[in-house]
Amino acid sequence: MTSSDLLKSRAQPSHNRAHVTFEHILDTTAQLLAEVSFDKLTTNLICERAELTPPALYRYFPNKYAVVRELGERLMSAQNDVSIRWMAAYQDHDIGPEHYQALLVDQFEVTRKFVGAKWLLRALRSIPVLAEVRFESHERMNEMFVNWYVARIPDVNRDESFRQQTGDLTPDHARHFLGQT
């Protein structure tokens, strides 16, 4: 079992009541992140604010890192969805700087509206066991953008474009830099 396995939610809720509890834990944690920061976040604080017992929280999440990981995956997914819609909208159109600017503004708005995003992004950047959420998301999006460009400009070398897009930083390189290997 890897350290990232210890950070995944234990069980995805299958019944409505369980789903409501799962989402309530996430909503409460996001609110707490916005109020107190990641460093002051504890499972006891989450339980107290959510009016749950620790066993109720632990049924779904083994620790605060797992809750934050789930929120991080949701934020990365929301940001990625903006890029995916943008690529679909401009698949057959010429694009200029204003189109890229619109993409950045849309990305910013999604992030701004995500409760607790400031502290969540800091945690995804600074905590090695959470950083892989960001690295995996960036790797998926880099792959999609390179494929999008190659489809638009067929004579572009896909492998070279990917290297330029990522700067040769693979998830394995990133884990090494973060001391996870």
LUMTORNU-878396 format. One record per atom (N, C-alpha, C): residue in three letters; y, z, x. Coordinates in steps of 0.1 Angstrom, whole numbers, plus 2048, in hexadecimal, padded with zeros to 3 digits. Atoms other than C-alpha are relative to their C-alpha. Layout:
<vextors>
AlaYZX ...
</vextors>
This chain:
<vextors>
Met7F4800808 Met800800800 Met80C800809 Thr7F48017F8 Thr8227F680E Thr80B8097FA Ser7F57F8805 Ser84280980B Ser8077FA7F4 Ser7FA80780C Ser84F7EF7F2 Ser7F78037F4 Asp8087FD80C Asp8317F67DC Asp80380E7FA Leu7FC7F3805 Leu83D81A7D9 Leu80D8007F9 Leu7F3801807 Leu85E80E7CC Leu8007F87F4 Lys80080880D Lys8527FA7AF Lys7FD8097F4 Ser8037F880C Ser85180678C Ser7F18017FE Arg80E7FD801 Arg830816784 Arg7FA7F87F4 Ala80680680B Ala82B807762 Ala80B7F97F8 Gln7F7807809 Gln83D7ED74D Gln7FD8057F2 Pro8037FB80D Pro8417FB72A Pro7FA7F57F7 Ser80680A809 Ser82C7E9710 Ser8038037F1 His7FC7FC80D His8377FC6F1 His80F8017FF Asn7F2800802 Asn8597FC6E2 Asn80780D804 Arg7FA7F47FC Arg8608216E7 Arg80080280F Ala8017FF7F2 Ala85481F70B Ala80B7F7807 His7F680A7FC His86A800710 His80F8067FF Val7F37F9801 Val888814703 Val80380A80A Thr7FF7F67F6 Thr88183071A Thr8037FA80E Phe7FF8077F3 Phe87D819738 Phe80F7FB802 Glu7F2805800 Glu89F808730 Glu80A80B801 His7F67F5800 His8B082972A His80180680E Ile7FF7FB7F2 Ile8A683574D Ile8087F7808 Leu7F88097F8 Leu8B481575C Leu80F8017FC Asp7F27FF804 Asp8D4817748 Asp80780C805 Thr7FB7F47FC Thr8D983B750 Thr80280080F Thr7FF8007F2 Thr8D3835775 Thr80C7F7804 Ala7F48097FD Ala8EC818775 Ala80D8077FE Gln7F47F8803 Gln90682F765 Gln80280A80B Leu7FF7F67F5 Leu8FF84A77F Leu8047FA80D Leu7FC8077F3 Leu90283179C Leu80F7FE800 Ala7F2803801 Ala92482778F Ala80880D801 Glu7F97F47FF Glu92E84C78D Glu7FF80880D Val8037F77F5 Val91E85E7AA Val7FC7FA80D Ser8058077F4 Ser9128447C3 Ser7F1802802 Phe80E7FF7FE Phe8EF83F7D0 Phe7FC80D807 Asp8037F47F8 Asp8F085C7E9 Asp7FE80C7F7 Lys8017F5809 Lys8F58757CD Lys7F77FF7F4 Leu80A80380B Leu8DC8657B5 Leu7F3807803 Thr80E7FA7FE Thr8BC8797B0 Thr7F97FE7F3 Thr80980280C Thr89F876798 Thr80480C7F6 Asn7FC7F5809 Asn8A989978A Asn80D7FD7F8 Leu7F4804806 Leu8CC88C783 Leu7FE7F57F5 Ile80380B809 Ile8BE86D772 Ile7FA8077F3 Cys8077F980C Cys8A788375C Cys80A8087F8 Glu7F67F8808 Glu8C389B753 Glu8097F87F8 Arg7F7808808 Arg8DB880749 Arg7F97F87F5 Ala80880880A Ala8C086C737 Ala7F98097F5 Glu8077F7809 Glu8B388B726 Glu7F17FE7FF Leu80E8027FF Leu890885732 Leu7FA80A80A Thr8077F87F7 Thr87789A744 Thr7FC7F880C Pro8058077F4 Pro86D891768 Pro7F37F87FD Pro80C808802 Pro84A88775D Pro8037F37F8 Ala7FC80C808 Ala85A86E744 Ala8057F5809 Leu7FB8097F6 Leu86D85E760 Leu7F57FB809 Tyr80A8037F6 Tyr85085F778 Tyr7F57F77FA Arg80A809806 Arg83A84D75F Arg8037F1803 Tyr7FB80D7FD Tyr84F82E767 Tyr8047FD80F Phe7FB8027F3 Phe85E834789 Phe7FC80C809 Pro8047F57F7 Pro8518487A7 Pro80B807806 Asn7F47FA7F9 Asn87484F7B5 Asn80C7F97FD Lys7F4807803 Lys8988467B4 Lys8017F2806 Tyr7FF80D7FA Tyr8938297CB Tyr7F97F57F7 Ala807809809 Ala87B8197B2 Ala8097FC7F4 Val7F780380B Val89581C796 Val80B7F6805 Val7F58087FA Val8B080D7AD Val7FB7F2803 Arg80680D7FD Arg8987F17B8 Arg8007F87F3 Glu80180880D Glu8937E7793 Glu80E7FB7FC Leu7F2804803 Leu8B97E778E Leu8047F5809 Gly7FD80A7F6 Gly8BD7D37AE Gly7FA7F37FD Glu80680D804 Glu8A47B97A3 Glu8077FA7F4 Arg7F980580C Arg8B67B6782 Arg80E7FA804 Leu7F38067FC Leu8D87B1793 Leu7FE7F3808 Met80280D7F9 Met8CA7977AB Met7FC7F57F7 Ser80480A80A Ser8BA78578E Ser80C7FB7F8 Ala7F5804808 Ala8DA78577A Ala8097F7809 Gln7F88087F7 Gln8ED777799 Gln7F97F3802 Asn80780D7FE Asn8D275D79F Asn8007F77F4 Asp7FF80880C Asp8D375277B Asp80D7F87FF Val7F4807800 Val8F774977F Val7FF7F3809 Ser80280B7F7 Ser8EE73379D Ser7F77F57FA Ile809809806 Ile8D172378B Ile8077F87F5 Arg7F880780A Arg8E771A76D Arg80A7F6806 Trp7F78087F9 Trp90170D785 Trp7FA7F3806 Met80780C7FA Met8E86F6797 Met7FC7F77F5 Ala80480980B Ala8DB6E9776 Ala80C7F97FA Ala7F4806805 Ala8FE6E276A Ala8067F5808 Tyr7FB80A7F7 Tyr9076CE789 Tyr7F67F8807 Gln80B8087FA Gln8E66BD790 Gln8047F2802 Asp7FD80E7FF Asp8F469B789 Asp80F7FD801 His7F28027FF His9196A078F His80580280E Asp7F97FD7F3 Asp93069E7AD Asp80680E7FF Ile7FA7F3800 Ile93B6C07B7 Ile80A80280B Gly7F67FE7F6 Gly9596CC7CA Gly80380F802 Pro7FD7F17FD Pro9686ED7D6 Pro8028087F3 Glu7FD7F980C Glu9736F67B3 Glu7F38047F9 His80D7FC807 His94F6F67A7 His7F980B808 Tyr8057F47F9 Tyr94470D7C3 Tyr80880C7FD Gln7F77F5803 Gln9627237BC Gln7FC8067F2 Ala8057FB80D Ala956725797 Ala7F3808801 Leu80C7F97FE Leu93472F7A3 Leu80280E805 Leu7FD7F37FA Leu94274B7B8 Leu80780A7F6 Val7F97F880B Val95875779B Val7F58057F6 Asp80A7FC809 Asp93A757784 Asp7F780B806 Gln8087F67FA Gln92576A79D Gln80780E801 Phe7F87F3800 Phe9417847A1 Phe8008067F2 Glu7FF7FB80E Glu94478877B Glu7F38077FC Val80D7FA803 Val91F78F777 Val7FE80D807 Thr8017F47F8 Thr9207A8793 Thr80980B7FB Arg7F67F6805 Arg93F7B9786 Arg7FC8077F3 Lys8047FA80C Lys9307BE764 Lys7F3808800 Phe80C7F97FE Phe9107CC771 Phe80380F803 Val7FD7F27FE Val9137F276E Val7FA80580C Gly8057FA7F4 Gly91080478F Gly7FE7F680C Ala80380A7F6 Ala9107E37A3 Ala80580380E Lys7FB7FD7F3 Lys9267EF7BE Lys7F7809809 Trp8097F87F8 Trp90F80B7C9 Trp7F27FA801 Leu80D807800 Leu8F07F77C0 Leu8007F680C Leu7FF80A7F5 Leu8FB7DB7D8 Leu80080780E Arg8007F87F3 Arg9037F57F3 Arg7F2805804 Ala80E7FC7FD Ala8E08037F0 Ala7F77F5804 Leu80880B7FD Leu8D07E17F1 Leu8037FA80E Arg7FC8047F3 Arg8E37DA811 Arg7FC80A80B Ser8017F67F6 Ser8DF7FB823 Ser7F3808801 Ile80D7F8800 Ile8BD80A819 Ile7F57F6802 Pro80A80A7FC Pro8A17F782B Pro7F67FE7F5 Val80B80380A Val8877FC80F Val8057F97F4 Leu7FA80780B Leu89F7EE7F6 Leu8057F2804 Ala7FA80C7FB Ala8AD7D280B Ala7F77F47FD Glu80880C803 Glu88F7BC805 Glu8027FA7F3 Val7FC80680D Val89A7B87E1 Val80A7F5802 Arg7F580A7FD Arg8B97A67EE Arg7FB7F5808 Phe80580B7F7 Phe8A7793809 Phe7F77F67F8 Glu809809808 Glu88C7867F1 Glu8087F77F6 Ser7F7807809 Ser8A777C7D8 Ser8077F5807 His7F980A7F9 His8BB76A7F2 His7F77F5805 Glu80980B7FB Glu89D758800 Glu7FC7F77F4 Arg80380980B Arg89474B7DD Arg80C7F77FD Met7F4808803 Met8B87407D7 Met8037F580B Asn7FF80A7F5 Asn8BA72F7F9 Asn7F77F57FE Glu80A80B803 Glu89B71C7F1 Glu8047F77F5 Met7FC80880B Met8A87117D0 Met80C7F7803 Phe7F48087FC Phe8CA7067DE Phe7FC7F5809 Val80480A7F7 Val8BA6F37FA Val7F97F57F8 Asn80780A808 Asn8A36E17E1 Asn80A7F97F7 Trp7F6807808 Trp8C16DA7CB Trp8087F6808 Tyr7F98097F7 Tyr8D46CB7E8 Tyr7F87F4804 Val80980A7FC Val8B66B77F4 Val7FE7F67F4 Ala80280980B Ala8B16A97D1 Ala80D7F77FE Arg7F3807802 Arg8D669E7D0 Arg8027F680C Ile7FE8087F4 Ile8D66907F4 Ile7F37FE807 Pro80E8027FB Pro8B36837FB Pro7FE7FF80F Asp8028027F1 Asp8B967A820 Asp80380D808 Val7FE7F37F9 Val8C169F828 Val7F2805804 Asn80C7F97FB Asn8A66B083D Asn7FF80E7FA Arg8027F3808 Arg8996CC827 Arg7FE80C80A Asp8037F57F7 Asp88C6E2843 Asp80C804808 Glu7F47FD7F9 Glu8AC6DF857 Glu80A8067F7 Ser7F67FA80A Ser8C16E6838 Ser7FC80E7FE Phe8057F2803 Phe8AC705831 Phe80480980C Arg7FD7F87F4 Arg8B1711855 Arg80F803801 Gln7F17FF800 Gln8D770B853 Gln80480A7F5 Gln7FD7F780B Gln8D871D831 Gln7FD80E803 Thr8057F37FD Thr8C573B83D Thr80480680D Gly7FD7FC7F2 Gly8D073C861 Gly7F3805807 Asp80D7FC7FA Asp8AB73F86A Asp7FC80F7FD Leu8047F2804 Leu8AA76285A Leu7F68007F5 Thr80B7FF80A Thr889766849 Thr7FF80F7FB Pro8027F2804 Pro87F785835 Pro7F980980B Asp8067F97F5 Asp86978E853 Asp80A80480B His7F67FD7F7 His88778C86A His80980C7FB Ala7F77F6806 Ala89C7A1852 Ala7F980E801 Arg8077F37FF Arg8817BC850 Arg80080580E His8007FB7F2 His8807BD876 His80D806803 Phe7F27FB7FD Phe8A67C2878 Phe80280E7F9 Leu7FE7F3808 Leu8A37DE85E Leu7F680B805 Gly80A7F67FB Gly8877EF872 Gly7F48027F7 Gln80C7FF809 Gln86C7E9858 Gln7F37FB806 Thr80D8067FA Thr8537D8870 Thr7FD80880C 
</vextors>
